[in-house]
Amino acid sequence: MKRRVVVTGLGIVSPNGIGLEKFEDSLRNCSSGITFNQQLKELSFGCNISAIPHVSDELKSKYYSPLFLKSIENTAIIFGGMAGLDAWEDAGLPLTDPEDTDWDSGVIFGCGSMSMDTFIGKKINMVDEGRSRWLGSRVIEQTMNSGTSAFLGGQLGLGNLVGSNSSACSTGTEAVIQGYERIKLGKAKRMLCGSCESHGPYNWGAFDSMRILCRDSNDQPTRGSRPMSADANGFVPGTGSGALILENLEDALDRGARIYAEILGGNVNSGGQRNGGTMTAPSPVGVVRCIRSAIKSSGINPGDIDGICGHLTSTMADLLEIRNWAEALQLKRDKFPMINALKSMIGHCLGSAGSIELVAVSLQLYKNFFHGSLNIENIHPEIEKYVDETKIPSQTINFGGQIIAKASFGFGDINTCIILKKWRN
């Protein structure tokens, strides 16, 4: 029997807000988390701005013991652990007794790349200098891609699937789709799903060398990310983590859980780096198939979609993405869904982007609003051929829509699309 799946808990560590209350406030007020980065300037990066959550030592101490913080330097694990634990608490789920295992609950927590700057970079020299015996006992968990999922599985006593995925910028959305499918097939009652990403010049240097990071807004950081704009100059690198608790509807209702949204369906595919697809650009054929398959699996029609949370990175790919949405939906420009771009506020958080954006989607459906996009003052004229400008709000609006589609596209020509619906009992 195929089960219905709902979102019952959320956790967020975002550049523009840590915790749901601050994050929602930032969404409503279109507050940017992009700031000047002195380190990037000193290293002669073309891009001197970034989006990093400001997590104080005091805040970390509320989640982790002094011993943990002394031995764990990987910021991806720190961000992901905070978001995951918050989501579990937000869902009203109890902590497992230290002697028990929760066989019905699991975790899929992805990561785009582990912490080269705050961890790996510091340890390579120790090995090169013949001091590997002093690396410590907690090195492996900070280098393996499943470090965050393993940490959360141990903290919460999860006995179902405990694993990690890594699909570049599609990672977060893909993790949620995988968790949704596991519950739908009856293999788990609930799954903690999300993704995290580290940050710093080692992580971002290759992007800067490709000249796909924003270079024209170093003196105006909040202007740097301009999705769908004619003068978009490249993406702003970011980091953070988002986490969602997915649950079988019957179990959620039985325990009286708050339900943020229902997941109707989703799809993951690859364009095979054919038909215009490459390692760094998605195949239009693959993207259109992915969106249409997600819609079909959800049992809805394209016209039922009220809003789109786009991938929209503030690069030349934005026009291609909108063109693909238009091809997939086959809707006239005045019938196109409302569309927004969270990356205008938080930059591109790479592997953690999809999960952060899905937390935003869930909040918008639950609280009946649709956040605006920053810097939407000069919409690309080609984009306006497909979408009426009234469908791209620059300020947050009241939203009576029922369905929002979220897509993410990653290096390797990997495509993901998921459909969420407002929950009405």
JOWO-V494462 format. One line per field, one symbol per residue. ss: DSSP state (a for helix, b for strand, c for the rest). phi: phi as a letter, one per 40 degrees, with the letter a starting at -180 (. if undefined). burial: I if it has 9 or more other ideal C-beta (glycine too) atoms within 8 Angstrom, else O. A space follows every 50 residues. Layout:
ss: ???
phi: ???
burial: ???
This chain:
ss: ccccbbbbbbbbbbccbbcaaaaaaaaaacccccbbcaaaaaccccccbb bcccccaaaacccccaaaaaacccaaaaaaaaaaaaaaaacccccccccc cbccbbbbbbbccccaaaaaaaaaaaaacccaaacccccaaaacccaaaa aaaaaacbcccbbccccaaaaaaaaaaaaaaaaacccccbbbbbbbbccc aaaaaaaaacccbcccccccaaacccccbcccccbcbbcbbbbbbbbbaa aaaaccccccbbbbbbbbbbcccccccccccccaaaaaaaaaaaaaaacc caaaccbbbcccccccaaaaaaaaaaaaacccaaaccbbbccaaaacbca aaaaaaaaaaaaaaaaacbbccccccccbcccaaacccaaacccccbbcc ccbbbbbbbbcccbbbbbbbbbccc
phi: .cccbbcbabaabbdbibgccccccccccfccbcbcbccccccgcccbba bbccbccccdccbbcdccccbbbccccccccccccccccccgccccddcb bcccbbabbcacacccccbddccdcccccgbccbcgcbcdccbcccdccc cccccbgcbcdbaababfccdccccccccdcccdcgcacabcbiaaacah cccbdcccccgbccbbbccbdccccbdgccbdbhcccaaiababcbaddc cccccgccbcabcciaababcgfbfgcbdbbccdccccccccccccccgb bdccccabcccfcgbccdccccccdccccfbcdcbcccabbcccbbgbcf ccdcccccccccccccbgabccbcgcbacddccccbbcdccbccbcbcbc cbbbbbbbbbdggbbbabbbbccbc
burial: OOIOIIIIIIIIIIIIIIOIOIIIIIIIOIIIIIIOIOOIIOOOIOIIII IIIOIOOOIIIOOIOOOOIOIIIIIIIIIIIIIIIIIIIIIIIOOIOOOO OIOOIIIIIIIIIIIIIIIIIIIOOIIOOOOOOOIOOOIOIIIIOIIIII IIIOOIIIIIIIIIIIIIIIIIIIIIIIIIIIIIOOOIOIIIIIIIIIII IIIIIOIIOOOOIIIOIIOOIOOIIIIIIOOIIIIIIIIIIIIIIIIIIO IIOOOOIOIIIIIIIIIIIIIIIOIIIOOOIIIIIIIIIIIIIIIOIIOI OIOOIIIIIIIIIIIOIIIIIIIIIIIIIOIOIOOIIIIIIIIIIIIIII IIIIIIIIIIIIIIIIOOIIIIIIIIOOIIOOIIOIIOOOIIIIOIIOIO IOIIIIIIIIOIIIIIIIIIIIIOO
